[in-house]
Amino acid sequence: MKKLMFIMIAAVLVLTACGSKSNNANDTAGNNGNTAGGSKEVTVWAWDPNFNIAAMKLAKDAYATENPDVKVNIIEYAQADIIQKLNTGLNSGTTSGLPNVVLIEDYRAQSFLKAYPDSFYKMSDLIKSSDFADYKIASTSLDGVQYGVPFDSGVTGLYVRTDYLKDAGYSVADITNVDWDKFIEIGKAVKAKTGKFMLTQDPNDLGLIRMMIQSAGSWYLKSDGTTPDLKDNAALKDALTTYKKLMTADIVKVTSDWSQFLAGFNSGDVASVPTGNWISPSVKAEASQSGKWAVVPMPKLKNTASSVNASNLGGSSWYVLNIDGKEAAAEFLAKTMGSDVELYQKMVKQIGVIGTLKTAAEGEAYKAADEFFGGQKTVADFAAWTQKIPQVNYGMHTYAIEDILVPEVQNYMSGSDLDKVLANAQSQAESQLK
């Protein structure tokens, strides 16, 4: 059996086939620490120029007003490339060329923190964990030490077409704080009255399952973040049973990629989109639908008592590598992403980033009405739902387990017994993830 570290490296080498490095003019090896002129230099790696990098540029500008001697270089890479470069550099012990600050997806953070002890700078003395949404702390800390600066919220919501609901005899109130069984019931009525599907779903993407189980405070792993928890996971069983109800109710438009997912709601083919708040700009991209959408809390699992009408999908956080220049990098992060309420207002207004800094939600930008959503104060709603998300330990193996689960879920959909499917998945996970 290969050791965990080699498994991770092999996995990321596969991932890099799907991504490409940005042709960024500033793409140079990290110039960390002090420059010849005595000024401090901080190099940041992140992906997505319209979201994460745009937010970091605002942080850079905000910090420069009082710290003109600190030069912040922001370098764009595809997420897969960042994962590969970090693993390669940290595994080799050669930190030359690595950044001072790096963005890491929350689902992957524990893999790095556990695989490379002492490679990340402790932020516990510079930020307060309690200043951020509780659910973000499990992924950004290890053994009681805070390493990451929690960033965006992946808080979910149910985006719904109010006109389709009305045509089917329902109101927004009727689909607010419901369970998935009620959602299916309404979806059938919408399909019967309007001919529209209730939602889209890619059978190879288990994001919906992730949202369901986190709403119950459960995950694919036990609380230690390493032990597979599939066979006897009551929330996972409830989620998969619910998923099968959805998929067999003739209310799902099956898709196979991101573009089809976007087209599903932009074209008007589906009546709802259960996903993370980061989809708002894509929903609003179809200007002709302005005033026809609302956002309500996510449905919860009916048969799992711990399930609530709040969950998460995605999200990432910022980390400082324990290399030369770490003090300047940590100070930069602490004074911007770690505490600057005004910065978070700008990120909301200019980019649509809903952060997890609790005090940011008190700002005016978070209270603004959105005319596209009928005047609803969607950001304020999402911020409130963020505080209700159950905290779970994503651990080290989220995507590895989903690679196991995808074919097993398809077996379940084809008629296999659910208990046998999960027992088989448990056995594979225990064998492969040692």
C-alpha positions as CSV (number, residue, x, y, z in Angstrom):
1,M,0.0,0.0,0.0
2,K,1.4,3.4,-1.0
3,K,1.8,5.9,1.8
4,L,-0.6,8.8,2.0
5,M,1.8,11.4,0.7
6,F,2.4,9.5,-2.5
7,I,-1.3,9.0,-3.0
8,M,-1.9,12.7,-2.7
9,I,0.9,13.5,-5.2
10,A,-0.5,11.0,-7.7
11,A,-4.0,12.4,-7.3
12,V,-2.9,16.0,-8.0
13,L,-0.9,15.0,-11.0
14,V,-4.2,13.7,-12.5
15,L,-6.0,16.9,-11.5
16,T,-3.5,19.0,-13.3
17,A,-4.5,17.5,-16.6
18,C,-7.8,19.4,-16.2
19,G,-6.2,22.8,-15.4
20,S,-3.8,25.2,-17.0
21,K,-1.4,27.8,-15.6
22,S,-2.2,31.4,-16.2
23,N,0.0,33.4,-18.5
24,N,0.5,36.0,-15.8
25,A,3.3,38.5,-16.5
26,N,4.1,38.5,-12.8
27,D,4.5,34.7,-12.7
28,T,8.0,34.5,-11.2
29,A,9.5,32.4,-8.5
30,G,8.5,33.8,-5.1
31,N,10.6,36.8,-4.1
32,N,10.0,36.3,-0.4
33,G,11.1,38.4,2.6
34,N,12.9,41.7,2.2
35,T,14.0,43.3,-1.1
36,A,17.4,45.0,-1.6
37,G,15.9,48.4,-0.9
38,G,14.6,47.2,2.5
39,S,10.9,47.0,1.6
40,K,8.9,43.9,2.4
41,E,7.5,41.7,-0.3
42,V,4.6,39.2,-0.1
43,T,3.8,36.8,-2.8
44,V,0.3,35.4,-3.0
45,W,-1.0,32.4,-5.1
46,A,-4.7,32.1,-5.9
47,W,-7.1,31.0,-8.6
48,D,-10.2,32.7,-10.2
49,P,-9.4,36.3,-11.4
50,N,-13.0,37.4,-11.0
51,F,-13.4,36.3,-7.4
52,N,-10.5,35.2,-5.2
53,I,-7.9,37.3,-7.0
54,A,-10.1,40.3,-7.3
55,A,-10.7,40.1,-3.6
56,M,-7.0,39.9,-2.9
57,K,-6.4,42.9,-5.1
58,L,-8.8,44.9,-2.9
59,A,-6.9,43.7,0.2
60,K,-3.6,44.7,-1.4
61,D,-4.9,48.2,-2.1
62,A,-6.4,48.6,1.4
63,Y,-3.2,47.6,3.0
64,A,-1.0,49.8,0.9
65,T,-2.7,53.0,2.2
66,E,-0.9,52.5,5.6
67,N,1.9,50.1,4.6
68,P,3.4,51.5,1.4
69,D,6.7,49.7,2.1
70,V,5.0,46.3,1.6
71,K,4.9,45.0,-2.0
72,V,2.2,42.4,-2.6
73,N,2.6,40.2,-5.7
74,I,-0.6,38.3,-6.7
75,I,0.0,35.4,-9.0
76,E,-2.8,33.5,-10.7
77,Y,-2.7,29.7,-11.1
78,A,-5.4,27.1,-11.7
79,Q,-6.4,25.5,-8.5
80,A,-5.0,22.1,-9.7
81,D,-1.7,23.7,-10.4
82,I,-1.5,25.2,-6.9
83,I,-2.2,21.9,-5.4
84,Q,0.5,20.2,-7.4
85,K,3.2,22.9,-6.8
86,L,2.5,22.9,-3.1
87,N,2.7,19.2,-2.8
88,T,5.9,19.0,-4.9
89,G,7.6,21.8,-3.0
90,L,6.6,20.8,0.5
91,N,7.3,17.1,-0.1
92,S,10.7,17.8,-1.5
93,G,11.6,20.1,1.4
94,T,12.6,22.8,-1.2
95,T,10.6,25.9,-0.5
96,S,12.3,28.1,-3.0
97,G,9.7,29.5,-5.4
98,L,6.8,28.9,-3.0
99,P,4.5,31.8,-2.1
100,N,4.1,33.5,1.3
101,V,0.3,33.3,1.1
102,V,-1.7,30.7,-0.7
103,L,-5.4,30.0,-1.1
104,I,-6.6,26.5,-0.3
105,E,-10.0,25.0,-0.7
106,D,-11.6,24.1,2.6
107,Y,-12.2,20.5,1.5
108,R,-8.4,20.1,0.9
109,A,-7.0,22.1,3.8
110,Q,-6.7,19.3,6.4
111,S,-4.7,17.2,3.8
112,F,-2.0,19.9,3.7
113,L,-2.0,20.7,7.4
114,K,-1.6,17.0,8.4
115,A,0.7,15.9,5.6
116,Y,3.1,18.8,6.1
117,P,3.4,19.6,9.8
118,D,5.3,22.8,10.6
119,S,5.0,24.0,6.9
120,F,2.2,26.5,7.7
121,Y,2.5,29.5,10.0
122,K,0.4,29.7,13.1
123,M,-2.1,32.5,13.0
124,S,-3.6,32.0,16.5
125,D,-1.8,35.1,17.9
126,L,-2.9,37.4,15.1
127,I,-6.6,36.5,14.5
128,K,-9.4,35.2,16.7
129,S,-11.1,32.1,15.6
130,S,-14.3,33.3,17.3
131,D,-14.4,36.3,14.9
132,F,-15.4,34.0,12.1
133,A,-18.3,31.7,11.3
134,D,-18.0,28.6,13.5
135,Y,-18.2,26.1,10.8
136,K,-15.0,27.4,9.1
137,I,-12.8,26.7,12.1
138,A,-12.7,22.9,11.7
139,S,-11.2,23.0,8.3
140,T,-8.7,25.9,9.0
141,S,-7.3,24.7,12.3
142,L,-5.5,21.6,13.6
143,D,-5.1,20.4,17.2
144,G,-6.5,23.6,18.5
145,V,-4.1,25.9,16.5
146,Q,-5.5,28.3,14.0
147,Y,-3.5,28.2,10.7
148,G,-5.9,29.6,8.1
149,V,-7.6,32.9,7.8
150,P,-11.2,32.0,6.9
151,F,-12.3,33.6,3.7
152,D,-15.5,33.2,1.7
153,S,-18.6,31.5,2.7
154,G,-20.0,28.6,0.7
155,V,-23.3,29.0,2.5
156,T,-26.1,27.5,0.4
157,G,-29.5,28.7,-0.5
158,L,-32.4,27.5,-2.6
159,Y,-32.8,29.8,-5.6
160,V,-36.4,29.6,-6.8
161,R,-38.4,31.0,-9.7
162,T,-41.3,32.8,-8.0
163,D,-43.3,32.9,-11.3
164,Y,-43.1,29.1,-11.7
165,L,-44.1,28.6,-8.1
166,K,-47.1,30.9,-8.5
167,D,-48.2,29.0,-11.7
168,A,-48.1,25.8,-9.7
169,G,-50.2,27.3,-6.9
170,Y,-47.4,27.9,-4.4
171,S,-45.8,31.0,-2.8
172,V,-42.2,31.6,-1.6
173,A,-43.4,31.0,1.9
174,D,-44.6,27.5,1.0
175,I,-41.0,26.5,0.1
176,T,-39.3,28.3,2.9
177,N,-37.6,26.1,5.7
178,V,-39.0,22.9,4.2
179,D,-37.6,19.4,4.1
180,W,-36.6,17.6,0.9
181,D,-39.8,15.6,0.8
182,K,-41.8,18.8,0.7
183,F,-39.5,20.1,-2.0
184,I,-40.1,17.0,-4.1
185,E,-43.9,17.4,-3.6
186,I,-43.7,21.0,-4.8
187,G,-41.4,20.0,-7.6
188,K,-43.9,17.5,-8.9
189,A,-46.6,20.2,-8.9
190,V,-44.3,22.6,-10.8
191,K,-43.6,20.0,-13.4
192,A,-47.2,19.1,-13.8
193,K,-48.4,22.7,-14.1
194,T,-45.5,24.3,-16.0
195,G,-43.6,21.5,-17.7
196,K,-40.4,22.8,-16.0
197,F,-38.0,20.6,-14.2
198,M,-37.4,21.5,-10.5
199,L,-33.6,21.3,-10.7
200,T,-30.6,20.0,-12.6
201,Q,-28.2,17.3,-11.4
202,D,-25.0,15.8,-12.7
203,P,-24.9,12.2,-11.6
204,N,-21.1,12.4,-11.3
205,D,-21.1,15.4,-9.0
206,L,-22.0,14.6,-5.4
207,G,-22.2,18.2,-4.3
208,L,-25.9,17.8,-3.4
209,I,-25.1,14.9,-1.2
210,R,-22.4,17.0,0.5
211,M,-24.9,19.7,1.2
212,M,-27.4,17.3,2.6
213,I,-25.1,15.5,5.0
214,Q,-23.4,18.7,6.3
215,S,-26.9,20.1,7.1
216,A,-27.0,17.3,9.6
217,G,-23.5,17.9,11.0
218,S,-22.2,14.8,9.3
219,W,-19.5,14.0,6.8
220,Y,-17.9,11.1,4.9
221,L,-15.3,10.8,7.8
222,K,-15.6,10.5,11.5
223,S,-14.7,13.5,13.6
224,D,-11.0,12.6,13.6
225,G,-11.0,13.6,9.9
226,T,-9.4,10.3,8.8
227,T,-11.6,7.4,9.6
228,P,-14.2,6.6,6.8
229,D,-17.8,6.8,8.1
230,L,-20.0,5.4,5.3
231,K,-21.5,2.0,6.2
232,D,-23.3,3.1,9.4
233,N,-23.7,6.8,8.6
234,A,-27.4,7.5,9.2
235,A,-27.3,11.0,7.7
236,L,-25.6,9.6,4.5
237,K,-28.2,6.9,4.3
238,D,-31.0,9.5,4.6
239,A,-29.3,11.7,2.0
240,L,-28.9,8.9,-0.5
241,T,-32.5,7.8,0.0
242,T,-33.6,11.4,-0.6
243,Y,-31.4,11.7,-3.6
244,K,-33.0,8.6,-5.2
245,K,-36.4,10.1,-4.5
246,L,-35.4,13.2,-6.3
247,M,-33.9,11.4,-9.3
248,T,-36.9,9.1,-9.8
249,A,-39.6,11.8,-9.3
250,D,-39.2,13.1,-12.9
251,I,-38.3,16.6,-11.7
252,V,-34.6,16.5,-12.4
253,K,-33.0,17.7,-15.7
254,V,-29.8,15.6,-15.9
255,T,-26.6,17.5,-16.9
256,S,-23.0,16.5,-17.5
257,D,-21.0,19.7,-17.1
258,W,-20.8,23.2,-15.8
259,S,-22.1,24.9,-18.9
260,Q,-25.2,22.7,-19.0
261,F,-25.7,23.5,-15.3
262,L,-25.7,27.2,-16.0
263,A,-27.9,26.8,-19.1
264,G,-30.4,25.0,-17.0
265,F,-31.5,28.0,-15.1
266,N,-30.4,30.8,-17.5
267,S,-32.6,29.3,-20.2
268,G,-35.6,29.0,-17.8
269,D,-35.7,25.2,-18.0
270,V,-35.6,24.7,-14.2
271,A,-37.5,26.2,-11.3
272,S,-34.8,26.1,-8.6
273,V,-31.1,25.9,-8.0
274,P,-29.9,24.5,-4.6
275,T,-26.3,25.5,-4.3
276,G,-23.7,27.9,-2.9
277,N,-24.2,31.7,-2.8
278,W,-21.4,32.1,-5.3
279,I,-23.9,31.2,-8.0
280,S,-25.7,34.6,-7.6
281,P,-23.7,36.4,-10.4
282,S,-24.5,33.6,-12.8
283,V,-28.2,33.6,-12.0
284,K,-28.2,37.4,-12.4
285,A,-26.4,37.1,-15.8
286,E,-29.8,36.5,-17.4
287,A,-31.2,40.0,-17.0
288,S,-34.5,39.1,-18.5
289,Q,-35.3,37.1,-15.4
290,S,-34.9,40.0,-13.0
291,G,-37.7,40.1,-10.4
292,K,-38.5,36.4,-11.0
293,W,-36.2,34.9,-8.5
294,A,-36.0,34.6,-4.7
295,V,-33.6,32.8,-2.4
296,V,-34.8,30.7,0.6
297,P,-33.0,28.5,3.1
298,M,-31.9,25.1,1.9
299,P,-34.3,22.2,2.5
300,K,-33.3,19.8,5.3
301,L,-33.3,16.0,5.6
302,K,-36.7,14.8,6.9
303,N,-35.6,11.7,8.8
304,T,-32.4,13.0,10.4
305,A,-33.2,15.0,13.6
306,S,-29.9,17.0,13.5
307,S,-30.5,18.3,10.0
308,V,-31.1,22.1,9.7
309,N,-32.1,24.4,6.9
310,A,-28.5,25.6,6.4
311,S,-25.5,24.0,4.7
312,N,-22.3,24.8,2.8
313,L,-20.8,24.0,-0.6
314,G,-17.2,24.9,-1.4
315,G,-15.4,27.9,0.1
316,S,-11.7,28.5,0.7
317,S,-9.3,30.2,3.1
318,W,-5.9,31.9,3.1
319,Y,-2.7,30.3,4.6
320,V,0.8,31.6,5.3
321,L,3.7,29.3,4.5
322,N,6.3,28.9,7.2
323,I,9.1,30.3,5.1
324,D,11.2,33.6,4.9
325,G,8.8,36.5,4.9
326,K,6.2,34.8,7.0
327,E,5.9,37.6,9.5
328,A,5.1,40.2,6.9
329,A,2.7,37.9,5.1
330,A,0.9,37.0,8.4
331,E,0.6,40.7,9.4
332,F,-0.8,41.6,5.9
333,L,-3.4,38.8,6.1
334,A,-4.4,39.6,9.7
335,K,-4.9,43.3,9.0
336,T,-7.0,42.7,5.8
337,M,-8.8,39.4,5.4
338,G,-8.6,38.8,9.2
339,S,-10.2,42.0,10.5
340,D,-11.0,44.8,7.9
341,V,-14.7,45.2,8.0
342,E,-14.6,47.9,5.3
343,L,-12.7,45.7,3.0
344,Y,-15.5,43.1,3.3
345,Q,-18.0,45.7,2.3
346,K,-16.0,46.5,-0.8
347,M,-15.8,42.8,-1.6
348,V,-19.5,42.4,-1.4
349,K,-20.3,45.4,-3.5
350,Q,-17.7,45.0,-6.2
351,I,-17.2,41.2,-6.4
352,G,-20.1,39.5,-4.6
353,V,-17.8,37.8,-2.0
354,I,-19.7,37.0,1.2
355,G,-17.0,36.6,3.8
356,T,-17.2,34.7,7.1
357,L,-15.9,37.5,9.3
358,K,-18.9,38.0,11.7
359,T,-18.6,41.7,12.1
360,A,-18.6,42.3,8.4
361,A,-22.3,41.3,8.3
362,E,-23.1,44.4,10.3
363,G,-21.9,46.7,7.5
364,E,-24.3,48.5,5.1
365,A,-23.2,46.6,2.0
366,Y,-24.6,43.4,3.6
367,K,-27.9,45.0,4.2
368,A,-28.5,46.2,0.6
369,A,-31.6,45.2,-1.3
370,D,-31.2,43.3,-4.6
371,E,-33.8,44.3,-7.2
372,F,-33.0,41.2,-9.3
373,F,-34.3,39.2,-6.4
374,G,-37.4,41.3,-5.9
375,G,-35.8,43.7,-3.4
376,Q,-34.8,40.8,-1.1
377,K,-31.7,41.5,1.1
378,T,-30.0,38.3,-0.1
379,V,-26.6,39.1,1.3
380,A,-28.0,39.7,4.8
381,D,-29.9,36.4,4.5
382,F,-26.9,34.4,3.4
383,A,-24.8,36.0,6.2
384,A,-27.5,34.9,8.7
385,W,-27.6,31.4,7.3
386,T,-23.8,31.2,7.5
387,Q,-24.0,31.3,11.3
388,K,-26.3,28.3,11.3
389,I,-24.1,25.9,9.2
390,P,-23.2,22.8,11.2
391,Q,-19.4,22.5,11.8
392,V,-17.9,19.3,10.4
393,N,-14.3,18.1,9.9
394,Y,-13.8,17.7,6.1
395,G,-10.6,15.8,6.9
396,M,-8.2,14.5,4.3
397,H,-10.2,12.4,1.9
398,T,-13.3,14.2,0.6
399,Y,-12.6,13.8,-3.1
400,A,-11.0,10.3,-2.8
401,I,-14.1,9.1,-1.1
402,E,-16.3,10.6,-3.7
403,D,-14.3,8.8,-6.4
404,I,-15.4,5.6,-4.5
405,L,-19.0,6.7,-3.9
406,V,-19.9,7.9,-7.4
407,P,-20.0,4.4,-9.0
408,E,-21.6,3.0,-5.8
409,V,-24.4,5.6,-5.9
410,Q,-25.0,4.7,-9.5
411,N,-25.3,1.0,-8.4
412,Y,-27.8,2.1,-5.8
413,M,-29.8,4.0,-8.4
414,S,-29.8,0.9,-10.6
415,G,-31.4,-1.2,-7.9
416,S,-28.6,-2.4,-5.6
417,D,-29.3,-2.5,-1.8
418,L,-28.3,0.7,-0.1
419,D,-26.7,-1.1,2.9
420,K,-24.6,-3.3,0.6
421,V,-23.6,-0.3,-1.5
422,L,-22.4,1.6,1.6
423,A,-20.7,-1.4,3.1
424,N,-18.8,-1.9,-0.2
425,A,-17.8,1.8,-0.2
426,Q,-16.7,1.5,3.4
427,S,-14.5,-1.5,2.6
428,Q,-12.9,0.3,-0.4
429,A,-12.3,3.4,1.6
430,E,-10.6,1.5,4.5
431,S,-8.4,-0.3,2.0
432,Q,-7.4,2.6,-0.2
433,L,-7.0,5.4,2.3
434,K,-4.7,3.8,4.9
